[in-house]
Amino acid sequence: MRKELRARRRALDAPLREREAAALCEQLMGAPEFFAARHVAAYWAAGAELSVAAALYEKLSQGARVYLPRVNASDRLDFVDAGQLDRLTPGAFGILEPEGPACDLSQIDLFVVPGLAFDRRGHRLGSGRGYYDRALAGVTHALLIGVGYDWQLIDEELPDEAHDRPMDIIATPTRWHVPDQASSLHTSKE
């Protein structure tokens, strides 16, 4: 399944990815949950992942702090204050990462989490390395928003393990899905 999803994502052309990223950022910026967060952990898009950079810059303009992941020496994710997003350097897998000390995850209000697929229960299929699963396993205080293309929100139930933390919300360019509340799946107004 991961191989097929990666291939489908890679096949998307750049103009479509840019339009979809802009629509996703509009979804995020229009959400009260995202607006209220003062400490936001997210990711810097790599390859054909949907970029959330516009939403992160908006959070910075509102005086919020933004944190990005960095793979540490123990092959685990740390989240690091990314400042103004102007001093990112290539890290593990060539993905841009911030420098500096790891933050205490308890100060983060909201995590924006990428994935290859999300099911309607909020479970996430990641890259297969378990970075986010391990990093978020003990996080119970913060809101988790999984993000992806519309087709990445699937009806099929994904496998899950006891330590997996389901997403609280799944955002796509046209949907805002709250798991366990099927009636909340809706198309954004444009």
GUSEVEX-845970 format. One record per residue: residue number from 1; x, y, z of N, C-alpha, C in turn. Coordinates in steps of 0.02 Angstrom, whole numbers, plus 50000, padded with zeros to 5 digits. Layout:
{NUM {X Y Z} {X Y Z} {X Y Z}}
...
***
This chain:
{1 {50041 49941 50000} {50000 50000 50000} {50044 50063 50000}}
{2 {50097 50063 50040} {50142 50122 50042} {50172 50136 49974}}
{3 {50193 50083 49940} {50223 50092 49874} {50174 50124 49825}}
{4 {50112 50100 49825} {50061 50127 49780} {50045 50200 49797}}
{5 {50039 50216 49861} {50023 50284 49882} {50080 50333 49865}}
{6 {50142 50310 49877} {50199 50353 49859} {50200 50366 49784}}
{7 {50188 50314 49744} {50188 50322 49671} {50133 50370 49649}}
{8 {50075 50364 49679} {50019 50409 49661} {50036 50482 49678}}
{9 {50068 50491 49735} {50086 50559 49757} {50140 50588 49711}}
{10 {50190 50547 49694} {50244 50570 49649} {50218 50588 49580}}
{11 {50164 50556 49559} {50138 50567 49491} {50102 50634 49484}}
{12 {50087 50667 49539} {50053 50731 49536} {50099 50785 49509}}
{13 {50076 50826 49463} {50119 50878 49436} {50124 50937 49484}}
{14 {50177 50977 49475} {50192 51032 49521} {50135 51083 49527}}
{15 {50104 51104 49470} {50049 51153 49478} {49991 51126 49520}}
{16 {49974 51062 49512} {49921 51033 49553} {49941 51031 49626}}
{17 {50003 51010 49640} {50026 51008 49710} {50023 51077 49741}}
{18 {50041 51129 49704} {50040 51197 49730} {49968 51219 49745}}
{19 {49922 51204 49700} {49851 51222 49712} {49824 51185 49773}}
{20 {49839 51122 49777} {49815 51082 49833} {49845 51106 49900}}
{21 {49910 51124 49899} {49942 51150 49959} {49910 51216 49981}}
{22 {49896 51259 49933} {49864 51324 49949} {49795 51312 49980}}
{23 {49757 51265 49952} {49690 51250 49979} {49695 51220 50049}}
{24 {49743 51176 50060} {49753 51146 50126} {49770 51200 50177}}
{25 {49816 51245 50158} {49835 51299 50204} {49776 51343 50221}}
{26 {49732 51355 50173} {49671 51394 50186} {49627 51357 50237}}
{27 {49621 51291 50229} {49583 51251 50276} {49612 51260 50347}}
{28 {49678 51252 50352} {49710 51258 50418} {49700 51328 50447}}
{29 {49715 51379 50408} {49712 51447 50433} {49641 51469 50451}}
{30 {49591 51438 50421} {49522 51455 50436} {49493 51416 50495}}
{31 {49531 51370 50521} {49506 51328 50576} {49520 51360 50644}}
{32 {49470 51364 50687} {49481 51395 50753} {49535 51358 50793}}
{33 {49540 51292 50785} {49590 51254 50821} {49661 51276 50802}}
{34 {49671 51286 50738} {49737 51307 50714} {49750 51380 50734}}
{35 {49700 51422 50727} {49707 51493 50744} {49726 51502 50817}}
{36 {49695 51463 50861} {49706 51470 50933} {49774 51445 50957}}
{37 {49806 51401 50920} {49869 51371 50942} {49925 51422 50944}}
{38 {49963 51423 50998} {50019 51470 51006} {50086 51435 50994}}
{39 {50087 51369 51000} {50148 51330 50990} {50130 51272 50942}}
{40 {50151 51278 50879} {50131 51231 50827} {50192 51192 50802}}
{41 {50187 51126 50806} {50238 51083 50777} {50211 51058 50710}}
{42 {50252 51061 50659} {50230 51040 50593} {50288 51005 50558}}
{43 {50291 51009 50493} {50343 50977 50454} {50360 51022 50395}}
{44 {50419 51013 50368} {50438 51048 50306} {50431 50997 50251}}
{45 {50388 51011 50203} {50372 50963 50150} {50433 50942 50110}}
{46 {50434 50878 50094} {50487 50850 50053} {50455 50812 49996}}
{47 {50484 50817 49937} {50457 50781 49880} {50387 50805 49863}}
{48 {50340 50759 49857} {50272 50776 49837} {50224 50784 49896}}
{49 {50251 50788 49957} {50208 50801 50015} {50176 50870 50006}}
{50 {50117 50877 50035} {50084 50942 50033} {50121 50991 50079}}
{51 {50138 51048 50052} {50173 51099 50091} {50123 51135 50136}}
{52 {50141 51145 50199} {50101 51185 50245} {50138 51250 50263}}
{53 {50189 51267 50223} {50231 51325 50238} {50191 51390 50244}}
{54 {50142 51401 50200} {50103 51463 50203} {50067 51469 50270}}
{55 {50040 51414 50295} {50006 51415 50360} {50055 51427 50417}}
{56 {50116 51401 50410} {50167 51411 50462} {50190 51484 50463}}
{57 {50200 51513 50405} {50218 51584 50403} {50162 51627 50433}}
{58 {50100 51608 50420} {50043 51645 50449} {50045 51640 50525}}
{59 {50059 51581 50552} {50063 51573 50625} {50119 51618 50652}}
{60 {50175 51620 50619} {50230 51663 50642} {50208 51737 50642}}
{61 {50171 51757 50591} {50149 51827 50588} {50100 51843 50645}}
{62 {50068 51792 50673} {50022 51801 50729} {50058 51798 50797}}
{63 {50124 51790 50795} {50163 51788 50856} {50170 51718 50886}}
{64 {50148 51667 50851} {50154 51599 50876} {50226 51573 50865}}
{65 {50242 51518 50897} {50306 51484 50887} {50293 51423 50845}}
{66 {50340 51409 50800} {50335 51351 50755} {50394 51305 50767}}
{67 {50380 51241 50771} {50431 51190 50783} {50429 51140 50726}}
{68 {50489 51119 50705} {50494 51069 50651} {50533 51010 50677}}
{69 {50522 50951 50647} {50558 50891 50670} {50629 50889 50644}}
{70 {50670 50856 50684} {50740 50843 50666} {50755 50772 50690}}
{71 {50786 50732 50647} {50805 50665 50667} {50869 50670 50708}}
{72 {50867 50643 50769} {50925 50648 50814} {50972 50588 50806}}
{73 {51026 50588 50845} {51077 50535 50841} {51049 50466 50859}}
{74 {50994 50465 50896} {50963 50401 50915} {50910 50379 50864}}
{75 {50909 50413 50806} {50861 50397 50752} {50789 50406 50775}}
{76 {50778 50459 50814} {50711 50477 50837} {50699 50550 50818}}
{77 {50635 50571 50819} {50619 50640 50804} {50623 50684 50867}}
{78 {50657 50740 50860} {50653 50794 50908} {50614 50849 50872}}
{79 {50581 50891 50910} {50550 50951 50881} {50589 51011 50906}}
{80 {50608 51054 50860} {50653 51110 50874} {50620 51175 50852}}
{81 {50627 51227 50893} {50600 51293 50875} {50632 51313 50809}}
{82 {50591 51326 50759} {50616 51341 50692} {50625 51416 50679}}
{83 {50620 51456 50732} {50630 51528 50723} {50582 51556 50671}}
{84 {50609 51593 50624} {50569 51623 50570} {50570 51580 50506}}
{85 {50591 51518 50512} {50595 51471 50456} {50647 51493 50404}}
{86 {50696 51532 50426} {50746 51558 50378} {50815 51527 50387}}
{87 {50822 51481 50434} {50887 51450 50446} {50882 51374 50449}}
{88 {50849 51346 50400} {50841 51274 50396} {50897 51245 50353}}
{89 {50923 51188 50374} {50977 51156 50337} {50959 51084 50322}}
{90 {50986 51056 50267} {50970 50986 50251} {50993 50939 50307}}
{91 {50949 50895 50326} {50964 50846 50378} {50954 50776 50351}}
{92 {50926 50734 50393} {50913 50664 50374} {50870 50663 50311}}
{93 {50888 50621 50265} {50850 50610 50203} {50846 50673 50160}}
{94 {50889 50723 50173} {50890 50785 50134} {50834 50833 50152}}
{95 {50795 50818 50203} {50739 50861 50224} {50766 50919 50265}}
{96 {50740 50979 50252} {50763 51038 50289} {50741 51033 50362}}
{97 {50789 51048 50406} {50778 51044 50478} {50806 51106 50513}}
{98 {50778 51124 50571} {50806 51179 50609} {50865 51155 50652}}
{99 {50905 51202 50672} {50960 51187 50719} {50940 51212 50787}}
{100 {50973 51185 50838} {50959 51208 50906} {50936 51150 50950}}
{101 {50921 51166 51013} {50902 51113 51059} {50830 51089 51047}}
{102 {50819 51027 51065} {50751 50999 51061} {50707 51033 51113}}
{103 {50645 51043 51096} {50598 51073 51143} {50565 51019 51185}}
{104 {50534 51040 51238} {50493 50996 51280} {50426 50991 51245}}
{105 {50406 50931 51226} {50344 50922 51189} {50282 50947 51227}}
{106 {50287 50954 51292} {50230 50976 51331} {50211 51048 51316}}
{107 {50256 51087 51286} {50239 51156 51270} {50203 51163 51203}}
{108 {50198 51110 51164} {50166 51114 51098} {50091 51103 51105}}
{109 {50052 51149 51076} {49979 51146 51078} {49950 51102 51023}}
{110 {49983 51101 50966} {49954 51070 50906} {50010 51043 50862}}
{111 {49999 50982 50837} {50046 50951 50791} {50011 50944 50723}}
{112 {50044 50964 50670} {50021 50953 50601} {50064 50895 50575}}
{113 {50032 50839 50559} {50067 50777 50545} {50054 50753 50474}}
{114 {50107 50742 50434} {50096 50715 50367} {50085 50639 50370}}
{115 {50058 50612 50316} {50049 50540 50312} {50039 50519 50240}}
{116 {50044 50454 50229} {50028 50426 50162} {49954 50413 50155}}
{117 {49921 50398 50212} {49849 50387 50212} {49823 50395 50283}}
{118 {49758 50412 50287} {49723 50417 50351} {49657 50382 50343}}
{119 {49636 50345 50394} {49569 50317 50389} {49520 50361 50428}}
{120 {49457 50346 50422} {49406 50389 50452} {49404 50384 50528}}
{121 {49440 50335 50556} {49447 50330 50629} {49503 50375 50655}}
{122 {49542 50403 50608} {49598 50446 50629} {49665 50412 50628}}
{123 {49667 50348 50609} {49731 50313 50607} {49770 50333 50546}}
{124 {49835 50333 50553} {49881 50360 50503} {49927 50305 50477}}
{125 {49940 50306 50413} {49992 50264 50383} {50049 50311 50365}}
{126 {50105 50301 50397} {50163 50344 50385} {50211 50311 50336}}
{127 {50273 50335 50338} {50323 50312 50290} {50349 50242 50305}}
{128 {50335 50217 50365} {50357 50150 50383} {50416 50148 50430}}
{129 {50444 50205 50445} {50502 50207 50490} {50481 50218 50563}}
{130 {50419 50238 50575} {50393 50245 50643} {50415 50308 50679}}
{131 {50443 50357 50644} {50467 50418 50678} {50410 50454 50715}}
{132 {50356 50468 50680} {50301 50504 50712} {50267 50461 50764}}
{133 {50259 50396 50750} {50227 50352 50799} {50264 50354 50865}}
{134 {50330 50349 50863} {50370 50351 50925} {50367 50419 50958}}
{135 {50373 50472 50918} {50375 50540 50946} {50308 50559 50978}}
{136 {50252 50537 50950} {50187 50558 50974} {50153 50509 51021}}
{137 {50186 50452 51034} {50155 50400 51074} {50131 50425 51142}}
{138 {50169 50467 51175} {50151 50491 51242} {50118 50559 51242}}
{139 {50105 50587 51185} {50075 50654 51181} {50000 50648 51189}}
{140 {49975 50673 51245} {49902 50671 51257} {49873 50741 51267}}
{141 {49916 50790 51274} {49893 50858 51290} {49880 50901 51228}}
{142 {49905 50881 51171} {49903 50923 51111} {49855 50894 51059}}
{143 {49830 50938 51017} {49787 50918 50962} {49831 50893 50904}}
{144 {49812 50838 50873} {49848 50811 50816} {49805 50819 50753}}
{145 {49832 50855 50704} {49797 50863 50640} {49838 50828 50586}}
{146 {49811 50775 50559} {49842 50740 50504} {49823 50775 50439}}
{147 {49871 50784 50394} {49858 50819 50332} {49879 50778 50271}}
{148 {49839 50784 50218} {49855 50749 50156} {49807 50771 50101}}
{149 {49817 50743 50043} {49773 50755 49986} {49705 50723 50002}}
{150 {49653 50744 49967} {49586 50715 49978} {49587 50639 49971}}
{151 {49622 50613 49921} {49621 50542 49908} {49660 50503 49962}}
{152 {49696 50539 50006} {49732 50505 50060} {49688 50491 50121}}
{153 {49627 50518 50122} {49578 50501 50173} {49537 50443 50145}}
{154 {49549 50384 50172} {49521 50323 50141} {49467 50291 50186}}
{155 {49424 50252 50154} {49372 50216 50190} {49398 50153 50223}}
{156 {49448 50122 50193} {49477 50061 50221} {49509 50075 50288}}
{157 {49499 50030 50336} {49530 50038 50402} {49604 50019 50397}}
{158 {49646 50064 50423} {49718 50052 50424} {49735 50012 50487}}
{159 {49789 49972 50483} {49810 49936 50543} {49835 49986 50595}}
{160 {49826 49968 50658} {49851 50011 50711} {49878 49967 50767}}
{161 {49922 49998 50806} {49952 49963 50863} {49934 50000 50926}}
{162 {49944 49968 50982} {49924 49997 51047} {49955 50065 51060}}
{163 {50017 50076 51037} {50052 50139 51051} {50034 50195 51001}}
{164 {49997 50178 50948} {49980 50229 50897} {49929 50278 50926}}
{165 {49942 50341 50914} {49894 50394 50934} {49857 50416 50872}}
{166 {49791 50405 50869} {49753 50427 50811} {49752 50503 50807}}
{167 {49742 50528 50747} {49736 50599 50736} {49668 50623 50764}}
{168 {49668 50684 50791} {49606 50713 50815} {49565 50742 50758}}
{169 {49600 50764 50707} {49569 50794 50647} {49610 50774 50587}}
{170 {49577 50765 50530} {49613 50755 50468} {49591 50811 50421}}
{171 {49641 50848 50397} {49628 50904 50351} {49655 50887 50282}}
{172 {49614 50900 50233} {49635 50892 50163} {49619 50959 50128}}
{173 {49635 50966 50065} {49619 51029 50032} {49544 51047 50032}}
{174 {49500 50997 50037} {49428 51013 50036} {49390 50986 50096}}
{175 {49422 50952 50142} {49387 50920 50197} {49418 50934 50265}}
{176 {49376 50933 50315} {49396 50939 50385} {49359 50883 50420}}
{177 {49393 50828 50433} {49361 50768 50460} {49381 50759 50532}}
{178 {49330 50753 50575} {49341 50738 50645} {49322 50664 50656}}
{179 {49370 50620 50668} {49354 50550 50677} {49303 50539 50733}}
{180 {49265 50485 50726} {49212 50466 50772} {49151 50511 50766}}
{181 {49152 50556 50719} {49095 50599 50707} {49086 50604 50632}}
{182 {49062 50550 50601} {49057 50546 50529} {49019 50604 50499}}
{183 {48972 50633 50536} {48933 50688 50509} {48974 50751 50500}}
{184 {49035 50754 50530} {49075 50815 50525} {49116 50816 50462}}
{185 {49117 50762 50424} {49153 50762 50361} {49115 50807 50312}}
{186 {49147 50860 50291} {49112 50907 50247} {49160 50938 50197}}
{187 {49131 50967 50148} {49171 51003 50097} {49173 51076 50117}}
{188 {49232 51107 50112} {49238 51177 50131} {49198 51221 50085}}
{189 {49179 51278 50110} {49141 51326 50071} {49190 51370 50033}}
{190 {49178 51377 49968} {49221 51421 49927} {49178 51461 49882}}
***
